[in-house]
Amino acid sequence: MTLKAEDMLFQRDDEGKLIPVEVSLGEKFNNAKIKVKPLTRGRLQKILVGAKSEDPDKVTESDNLVMKEGLAEPELSDEQRKYIRPNYATDIVTTILSVSLGMSKEELEEKMQNTSKSELVGTQEEEVKKK
């Protein structure tokens, strides 16, 4: 089998916008479905620089940006994202990252136990700051 360019690219609509993907949050949330837009590698690198921080506010800000840019449905306002229950926030962020990185949530969670979020997408803080 020959690898084709379209196999490596996220699906986009006629306007070039990323097409949201419907995914289940799993049994923990009664298999509730959400729609997420995959985040490109470059966008993930910029967002996840904050996830490397020891500052909890920067980590929260990073997660907020992942949800803001990756959660298509249900839509949440900035105010609603501030008050989202932590268990939902964690699962939604993990779901968006897994779709973006092309792996299952289980694979991602296993990998995250040994790797920081920013290392998952090859972020090097110096490279991101240059852009």
Backbone as ProteinMPNN parsed JSONL, in Angstrom:
{"seq_chain_A": "MTLKAEDMLFQRDDEGKLIPVEVSLGEKFNNAKIKVKPLTRGRLQKILVGAKSEDPDKVTESDNLVMKEGLAEPELSDEQRKYIRPNYATDIVTTILSVSLGMSKEELEEKMQNTSKSELVGTQEEEVKKK", "coords_chain_A": {"N_chain_A": [[0.846, -1.188, 0.0], [0.553, 2.172, -0.846], [1.322, 5.198, 0.678], [-0.734, 8.017, 0.755], [-0.993, 11.542, 0.28], [-3.439, 12.678, 1.165], [-4.184, 10.872, 3.103], [-2.672, 11.564, 5.248], [-3.503, 14.018, 6.067], [-5.669, 16.259, 7.869], [-9.218, 16.264, 7.506], [-10.855, 18.721, 5.59], [-13.28, 21.314, 4.96], [-14.952, 22.839, 2.085], [-14.167, 25.459, 2.35], [-11.758, 25.298, 3.525], [-11.673, 24.918, 6.232], [-11.16, 23.036, 9.231], [-12.799, 19.915, 9.644], [-15.106, 19.022, 12.075], [-15.018, 16.155, 14.288], [-17.059, 13.561, 15.46], [-17.046, 12.198, 18.66], [-17.059, 9.853, 21.389], [-17.289, 10.398, 24.887], [-16.981, 8.28, 26.496], [-17.745, 5.542, 28.811], [-17.679, 6.547, 31.395], [-18.948, 8.961, 31.216], [-21.502, 8.306, 30.413], [-21.344, 7.608, 27.709], [-21.642, 9.996, 26.311], [-21.676, 12.157, 23.507], [-19.432, 14.307, 21.8], [-18.349, 16.938, 19.597], [-15.288, 17.45, 18.073], [-12.67, 19.552, 16.872], [-9.797, 18.707, 15.191], [-6.54, 19.696, 16.238], [-3.892, 21.301, 14.612], [-0.432, 20.341, 14.238], [1.374, 22.503, 14.521], [-0.282, 24.388, 15.809], [-0.891, 23.026, 18.167], [1.67, 22.9, 19.299], [2.152, 25.599, 19.927], [0.077, 26.141, 21.751], [0.552, 24.278, 23.814], [2.881, 24.996, 25.114], [2.484, 26.296, 27.527], [1.659, 24.162, 29.056], [3.924, 22.954, 29.958], [4.707, 24.314, 32.113], [5.267, 24.903, 35.623], [3.483, 26.39, 36.854], [0.239, 26.42, 37.899], [-1.79, 28.056, 36.849], [-0.965, 28.62, 34.24], [-1.026, 26.089, 33.121], [-3.764, 25.55, 33.302], [-4.677, 27.585, 31.63], [-3.606, 26.71, 29.214], [-5.036, 24.291, 28.852], [-7.573, 25.428, 28.65], [-7.335, 26.821, 26.226], [-7.003, 24.667, 24.462], [-9.564, 23.519, 24.669], [-11.117, 25.717, 23.828], [-10.347, 26.044, 21.147], [-10.607, 23.49, 20.116], [-13.03, 22.222, 20.835], [-15.961, 21.706, 19.284], [-18.715, 21.114, 19.515], [-20.502, 20.491, 22.453], [-20.866, 24.031, 22.227], [-18.977, 26.183, 24.236], [-18.929, 29.073, 26.227], [-16.428, 31.582, 27.049], [-16.753, 32.165, 29.741], [-18.217, 29.933, 30.649], [-16.298, 27.919, 30.258], [-14.508, 28.595, 32.255], [-15.727, 27.635, 34.529], [-16.116, 24.96, 34.211], [-16.524, 21.579, 35.182], [-13.816, 19.866, 36.657], [-13.408, 17.106, 35.992], [-14.748, 16.825, 33.537], [-13.384, 18.731, 31.987], [-10.777, 17.651, 31.907], [-11.233, 15.217, 30.541], [-12.304, 16.112, 28.106], [-10.178, 17.66, 27.063], [-8.237, 15.64, 26.839], [-9.513, 14.042, 24.931], [-9.613, 15.765, 22.689], [-6.862, 16.094, 22.231], [-6.166, 13.421, 21.673], [-7.575, 12.897, 19.289], [-6.36, 14.815, 17.673], [-3.716, 13.919, 17.643], [-3.961, 11.455, 16.534], [-4.382, 9.037, 17.93], [-5.717, 6.576, 20.227], [-7.644, 7.415, 23.182], [-6.804, 5.914, 25.325], [-4.223, 5.087, 24.54], [-3.022, 7.595, 24.437], [-3.28, 8.47, 27.124], [-1.666, 6.586, 28.394], [0.786, 7.197, 27.239], [1.078, 9.797, 28.158], [1.616, 9.468, 30.814], [4.275, 9.121, 30.965], [5.327, 11.225, 29.6], [5.42, 14.74, 28.988], [2.699, 16.952, 28.049], [3.51, 18.818, 26.12], [5.774, 17.611, 25.04], [4.663, 15.575, 23.588], [3.963, 16.562, 21.106], [6.339, 17.391, 20.169], [7.242, 19.877, 21.053], [9.463, 22.484, 21.464], [10.335, 24.904, 23.56], [11.949, 27.116, 22.821], [11.864, 27.094, 20.0], [9.16, 27.6, 19.505], [8.854, 30.154, 20.581], [10.326, 31.632, 18.757], [8.719, 31.791, 16.532]], "CA_chain_A": [[0.0, 0.0, 0.0], [1.281, 3.421, -0.941], [0.759, 6.276, 1.491], [-1.157, 9.171, -0.032], [-1.001, 12.797, 1.042], [-4.735, 12.885, 1.824], [-4.251, 10.002, 4.274], [-1.916, 12.192, 6.331], [-4.042, 15.345, 6.338], [-6.993, 16.369, 8.462], [-10.247, 16.609, 6.534], [-11.28, 20.12, 5.593], [-14.433, 21.588, 4.105], [-14.648, 23.593, 0.862], [-13.554, 26.74, 2.731], [-10.458, 25.018, 4.127], [-11.776, 24.792, 7.691], [-11.128, 21.659, 9.727], [-14.106, 19.316, 9.856], [-15.209, 18.393, 13.396], [-15.194, 14.712, 14.374], [-17.876, 13.186, 16.612], [-16.413, 11.173, 19.49], [-17.711, 9.562, 22.664], [-16.481, 10.631, 26.084], [-16.807, 6.999, 27.171], [-18.736, 5.081, 29.783], [-17.648, 7.413, 32.578], [-19.892, 10.053, 30.963], [-22.662, 7.698, 29.751], [-21.084, 7.62, 26.265], [-22.045, 11.271, 25.722], [-20.883, 12.478, 22.33], [-19.056, 15.693, 21.544], [-17.66, 17.125, 18.323], [-14.022, 18.149, 18.27], [-11.859, 19.876, 15.698], [-8.4, 18.385, 15.472], [-5.616, 20.823, 16.24], [-2.706, 20.995, 13.822], [0.794, 20.202, 15.029], [1.876, 23.842, 14.849], [-1.171, 25.022, 16.797], [-0.672, 22.319, 19.429], [2.958, 23.31, 19.858], [2.009, 26.936, 20.526], [-0.819, 26.072, 22.911], [1.03, 23.417, 24.883], [4.051, 25.544, 25.809], [2.035, 26.551, 28.897], [1.485, 22.906, 29.784], [5.213, 22.581, 30.535], [4.932, 25.168, 33.27], [4.935, 24.443, 36.973], [2.454, 27.321, 37.293], [-1.076, 25.833, 37.605], [-2.59, 28.965, 36.03], [-0.555, 28.452, 32.842], [-1.532, 24.784, 32.682], [-5.2, 25.738, 33.121], [-4.829, 28.409, 30.436], [-3.307, 25.828, 28.096], [-6.201, 23.421, 28.688], [-8.67, 26.279, 28.196], [-7.125, 27.076, 24.796], [-7.293, 23.418, 23.747], [-11.024, 23.416, 24.588], [-11.649, 26.83, 23.035], [-10.09, 25.843, 19.727], [-10.889, 22.141, 19.661], [-14.382, 21.742, 21.129], [-16.928, 22.295, 18.354], [-20.052, 20.942, 20.112], [-21.276, 21.708, 22.636], [-20.083, 25.261, 22.304], [-18.905, 26.755, 25.585], [-18.418, 30.438, 26.27], [-15.248, 31.747, 27.897], [-17.229, 32.097, 31.129], [-18.555, 28.542, 30.96], [-15.059, 27.146, 30.364], [-13.891, 28.89, 33.556], [-16.405, 26.921, 35.603], [-16.368, 23.57, 33.834], [-16.078, 20.611, 36.183], [-12.491, 19.354, 36.29], [-13.44, 15.792, 35.339], [-15.124, 17.044, 32.15], [-12.289, 19.444, 31.322], [-9.689, 16.702, 31.671], [-11.605, 14.249, 29.509], [-12.458, 16.821, 26.829], [-8.828, 17.995, 26.588], [-7.617, 14.379, 26.422], [-10.179, 13.629, 23.693], [-9.144, 16.643, 21.606], [-5.468, 15.745, 21.962], [-6.084, 12.096, 21.045], [-8.013, 13.057, 17.89], [-5.337, 15.605, 16.984], [-2.487, 13.138, 17.517], [-4.255, 10.218, 15.832], [-4.271, 7.845, 18.775], [-6.852, 6.407, 21.125], [-7.473, 8.079, 24.477], [-6.034, 5.006, 26.185], [-2.82, 5.208, 24.122], [-2.559, 8.923, 24.838], [-3.145, 8.509, 28.581], [-0.487, 5.8, 28.733], [1.963, 7.961, 26.822], [1.176, 11.004, 28.988], [2.161, 9.117, 32.119], [5.733, 9.185, 30.872], [5.702, 12.336, 28.735], [4.61, 15.942, 29.175], [1.85, 17.254, 26.893], [4.263, 19.529, 25.085], [6.69, 16.672, 24.388], [3.893, 14.726, 22.689], [3.959, 17.148, 19.767], [7.695, 17.823, 19.844], [7.428, 21.288, 21.337], [10.652, 22.991, 22.135], [9.933, 26.265, 23.89], [12.72, 28.105, 22.061], [11.375, 27.118, 18.631], [7.844, 28.217, 19.495], [9.026, 31.579, 20.827], [10.883, 32.249, 17.562], [7.671, 31.943, 15.502]], "C_chain_A": [[0.885, 1.243, 0.0], [0.566, 4.488, -0.127], [0.457, 7.467, 0.604], [-1.199, 10.402, 0.876], [-2.315, 12.973, 1.795], [-4.925, 11.989, 3.044], [-3.581, 10.643, 5.488], [-2.51, 13.519, 6.782], [-5.399, 15.265, 7.034], [-7.983, 16.756, 7.376], [-10.668, 18.059, 6.724], [-12.482, 20.281, 4.674], [-13.988, 22.414, 2.896], [-13.973, 24.937, 1.14], [-12.191, 26.55, 3.388], [-10.477, 24.889, 5.639], [-11.775, 23.321, 8.084], [-12.538, 21.16, 10.017], [-14.129, 18.644, 11.232], [-15.5, 16.896, 13.294], [-16.039, 14.416, 15.609], [-17.202, 12.031, 17.351], [-17.187, 11.013, 20.796], [-16.751, 9.872, 23.805], [-16.32, 9.351, 26.902], [-17.853, 6.734, 28.234], [-18.814, 5.969, 31.015], [-18.656, 8.562, 32.466], [-21.092, 9.553, 30.158], [-22.565, 7.745, 28.222], [-21.598, 8.874, 25.568], [-21.108, 11.601, 24.563], [-20.622, 13.977, 22.257], [-18.444, 15.748, 20.151], [-16.416, 17.95, 18.583], [-13.364, 18.416, 16.924], [-10.429, 19.5, 16.041], [-7.55, 19.647, 15.404], [-4.376, 20.422, 15.461], [-1.475, 20.96, 14.721], [1.34, 21.565, 15.455], [1.038, 24.526, 15.914], [-1.0, 24.353, 18.158], [0.631, 22.753, 20.085], [2.841, 24.655, 20.549], [1.156, 26.899, 21.782], [-0.163, 25.355, 24.084], [2.323, 23.885, 25.55], [3.69, 25.794, 27.271], [1.891, 25.291, 29.72], [2.786, 22.43, 30.415], [5.466, 23.287, 31.858], [4.601, 24.468, 34.583], [3.818, 25.312, 37.548], [1.074, 26.764, 36.914], [-1.951, 26.733, 36.725], [-2.239, 28.819, 34.546], [-1.038, 27.117, 32.287], [-3.029, 24.892, 32.409], [-5.469, 26.554, 31.861], [-4.589, 27.575, 29.175], [-4.495, 24.905, 27.811], [-7.398, 24.205, 28.162], [-8.542, 26.554, 26.698], [-7.396, 25.829, 23.957], [-8.805, 23.277, 23.589], [-11.615, 24.498, 23.691], [-11.502, 26.565, 21.546], [-10.519, 24.472, 19.222], [-12.289, 21.629, 19.896], [-15.383, 22.457, 20.226], [-18.356, 22.239, 18.904], [-19.93, 20.09, 21.357], [-20.351, 22.929, 22.688], [-20.133, 25.771, 23.742], [-18.338, 28.165, 25.489], [-17.156, 30.477, 27.121], [-15.637, 31.598, 29.362], [-17.557, 30.658, 31.531], [-17.299, 27.679, 31.11], [-14.345, 27.407, 31.69], [-14.447, 28.002, 34.653], [-16.72, 25.466, 35.268], [-15.824, 22.636, 34.919], [-14.742, 20.008, 35.732], [-12.51, 18.001, 35.577], [-13.843, 15.913, 33.864], [-13.981, 17.717, 31.389], [-11.161, 18.487, 30.957], [-10.026, 15.758, 30.531], [-11.759, 14.907, 28.138], [-11.089, 17.157, 26.244], [-8.134, 16.733, 26.083], [-8.205, 13.896, 25.095], [-9.691, 14.457, 22.512], [-7.705, 16.296, 21.228], [-5.362, 14.397, 21.254], [-6.519, 12.154, 19.585], [-6.932, 13.782, 17.093], [-4.075, 14.797, 16.714], [-2.7, 11.777, 16.857], [-4.048, 8.965, 16.652], [-5.501, 7.755, 19.663], [-6.577, 7.156, 22.432], [-6.633, 7.224, 25.408], [-4.545, 5.094, 25.85], [-2.239, 6.534, 24.588], [-2.335, 8.983, 26.344], [-1.918, 7.725, 29.032], [0.79, 6.574, 28.4], [2.171, 9.182, 27.719], [1.719, 10.7, 30.381], [3.681, 9.267, 32.127], [6.236, 10.396, 30.097], [4.843, 13.547, 29.065], [3.785, 16.186, 27.923], [2.656, 17.886, 25.767], [5.234, 18.604, 24.359], [5.963, 15.76, 23.406], [3.906, 15.253, 21.265], [5.314, 17.732, 19.413], [7.953, 19.282, 20.105], [8.762, 21.536, 22.011], [10.371, 24.476, 22.326], [10.657, 27.312, 23.054], [12.218, 28.223, 20.634], [10.048, 27.839, 18.548], [7.975, 29.727, 19.688], [9.55, 32.318, 19.6], [9.805, 32.575, 16.535], [6.754, 33.085, 15.779]], "O_chain_A": [[1.846, 1.336, 0.763], [-0.649, 4.657, -0.234], [1.291, 7.88, -0.202], [-1.414, 10.296, 2.084], [-2.303, 13.381, 2.957], [-5.73, 12.299, 3.922], [-3.893, 10.296, 6.627], [-2.064, 14.086, 7.779], [-6.171, 14.332, 6.817], [-7.641, 17.481, 6.442], [-10.816, 18.552, 7.842], [-12.683, 19.503, 3.742], [-12.797, 22.659, 2.706], [-13.292, 25.488, 0.275], [-11.541, 27.524, 3.767], [-9.426, 24.765, 6.267], [-12.312, 22.471, 7.373], [-13.365, 21.887, 10.566], [-13.282, 17.802, 11.529], [-16.139, 16.433, 12.349], [-15.773, 14.952, 16.685], [-16.835, 11.021, 16.75], [-17.879, 11.929, 21.241], [-15.547, 9.636, 23.699], [-15.597, 9.342, 27.898], [-18.715, 7.565, 28.52], [-19.88, 6.127, 31.61], [-19.153, 9.07, 33.471], [-21.635, 10.28, 29.326], [-23.571, 7.903, 27.531], [-21.948, 8.837, 24.388], [-19.904, 11.355, 24.631], [-21.473, 14.796, 22.605], [-18.065, 14.718, 19.593], [-16.468, 19.001, 19.221], [-13.477, 17.635, 15.98], [-9.903, 19.926, 17.07], [-7.814, 20.549, 14.608], [-3.864, 19.316, 15.634], [-1.488, 21.491, 15.832], [1.723, 21.755, 16.61], [1.575, 25.169, 16.817], [-0.967, 25.031, 19.185], [0.681, 22.952, 21.299], [3.375, 24.836, 21.644], [1.479, 27.556, 22.771], [-0.308, 25.783, 25.229], [2.81, 23.224, 26.467], [4.5, 25.533, 28.161], [1.987, 25.334, 30.947], [2.762, 21.59, 31.315], [6.343, 22.892, 32.626], [3.766, 23.565, 34.636], [3.271, 25.004, 38.607], [0.769, 26.648, 35.727], [-2.761, 26.235, 35.943], [-3.123, 28.889, 33.692], [-1.414, 27.024, 31.118], [-3.512, 24.382, 31.399], [-6.392, 26.244, 31.108], [-5.301, 27.73, 28.182], [-4.908, 24.757, 26.661], [-8.151, 23.707, 27.326], [-9.54, 26.522, 25.978], [-7.956, 25.924, 22.865], [-9.285, 22.952, 22.503], [-12.507, 24.227, 22.888], [-12.421, 26.828, 20.77], [-10.771, 24.305, 18.029], [-12.714, 20.688, 19.226], [-15.625, 23.655, 20.377], [-19.114, 23.201, 18.775], [-19.294, 19.037, 21.307], [-19.208, 22.847, 23.138], [-21.187, 25.788, 24.378], [-17.381, 28.412, 24.756], [-16.849, 29.519, 27.832], [-14.917, 30.967, 30.136], [-17.211, 30.222, 32.629], [-17.239, 26.812, 31.981], [-13.647, 26.528, 32.196], [-13.737, 27.652, 35.596], [-17.503, 24.819, 35.964], [-14.77, 22.899, 35.498], [-14.569, 19.68, 34.558], [-11.72, 17.771, 34.662], [-13.327, 15.172, 33.027], [-13.653, 17.314, 30.274], [-10.653, 18.51, 29.836], [-9.198, 15.524, 29.651], [-11.385, 14.32, 27.123], [-10.865, 16.96, 25.05], [-7.512, 16.75, 25.021], [-7.477, 13.398, 24.236], [-9.389, 13.91, 21.452], [-7.371, 16.214, 20.046], [-4.557, 14.242, 20.336], [-5.894, 11.524, 18.732], [-6.628, 13.399, 15.963], [-3.436, 14.968, 15.676], [-1.744, 11.031, 16.643], [-3.592, 7.945, 16.135], [-6.234, 8.729, 19.831], [-5.433, 7.486, 22.745], [-5.84, 7.746, 26.192], [-3.704, 5.166, 26.746], [-1.109, 6.593, 25.072], [-1.309, 9.493, 26.796], [-1.21, 8.147, 29.946], [1.742, 6.599, 29.18], [3.308, 9.557, 28.007], [2.23, 11.596, 31.052], [4.288, 9.509, 33.17], [7.445, 10.577, 29.951], [3.665, 13.401, 29.389], [4.124, 15.687, 26.85], [2.497, 17.526, 24.6], [5.49, 18.799, 23.171], [6.583, 15.228, 22.486], [3.866, 14.471, 20.316], [5.427, 18.492, 18.451], [8.803, 19.882, 19.447], [9.127, 20.883, 22.989], [10.191, 25.211, 21.356], [10.047, 28.291, 22.624], [12.148, 29.329, 20.097], [9.824, 28.614, 17.617], [7.278, 30.496, 19.026], [9.254, 33.499, 19.415], [9.949, 33.518, 15.757], [5.83, 33.335, 15.006]]}, "name": "protein", "num_of_chains": 1, "seq": "MTLKAEDMLFQRDDEGKLIPVEVSLGEKFNNAKIKVKPLTRGRLQKILVGAKSEDPDKVTESDNLVMKEGLAEPELSDEQRKYIRPNYATDIVTTILSVSLGMSKEELEEKMQNTSKSELVGTQEEEVKKK"}
